[in-house]
Structures are given as C-alpha cells and as structure tokens.
Amino acid sequence: MSNKRDLKRIISSICGDLFTEGIAASLYGENRNKENAEAILTSILIMHNNYIRRVSHVEPGMAAHAYFKDLKDKFSKEVNEIIDQLNNLA
C-alpha cells in the first residue's frame, strides 16, 4: 500500500485532470449548458476535498487495509460517474 502522501497526490492529480476536462467540455463542447457544467465542476471540488480529508483520518474500528481499499473503490466509482457526466456534457 502506498503511503498517505502518495495517495493524496494521486487523488489531487485525478481531480485536477477531471476539472480540466470539465472546463474544456464547458467551453468547447457542442452542448454549452452552463448550469450542468458548473454542477459537475462543483462536484469535482467537493469530491476532492472529501477524499483528501478521508485519507488523513482513518475510520476508527476499521482495519487500515480494509479502509483504504474501500476508499479507493468508492473514489474510483465516483470518478467513473463524473467521467460519464462529462461525456454527456460534451
């Protein structure tokens, strides 16, 4: 398992890439729906803050390995949902 610092860097990098794609889709996409684009960008920022905080504070009573596996699975699921939303936006 990578350390917390590496995990935070990976989360920040992925969220940064998603945010960049969201900006590009809102500016250059065929369907320029401002409200949907802003909602997606806001959800990316909220997701970033949520997962960075969760990396720092392991849930009490849960084994660290299981906690971080669950965190990675949930993060991956949310990233895939946002990617689908971005594809619909473009």
Steps between C-alpha positions, in 0.01 A plus 500: 500500500632840414531758770247773570702768323509301175129425526424870547713587195318243288160630612603859431637410158187312395270775626712763327478311171124461540464871574705587190283273286189659649622850413590390147164328451313806624693735270532291186221243524203494268249535783605803701272463799653727761302365796596136433865592451509697825329214686756250371794727586359559848456127555864443399620753757280352771619149414864615516460659842304204634754236398805700605346533846409133512860399427620693804247361746459123501162385626532366856433130548583413141824338387718741302535263205124451471436872546736608222374227265144623556613860452668418169197305377258782586730761346527297180122465483447877543767578239326272250166671569653842440665378180157384378355842586782674312442280197133599502596867533727499194 
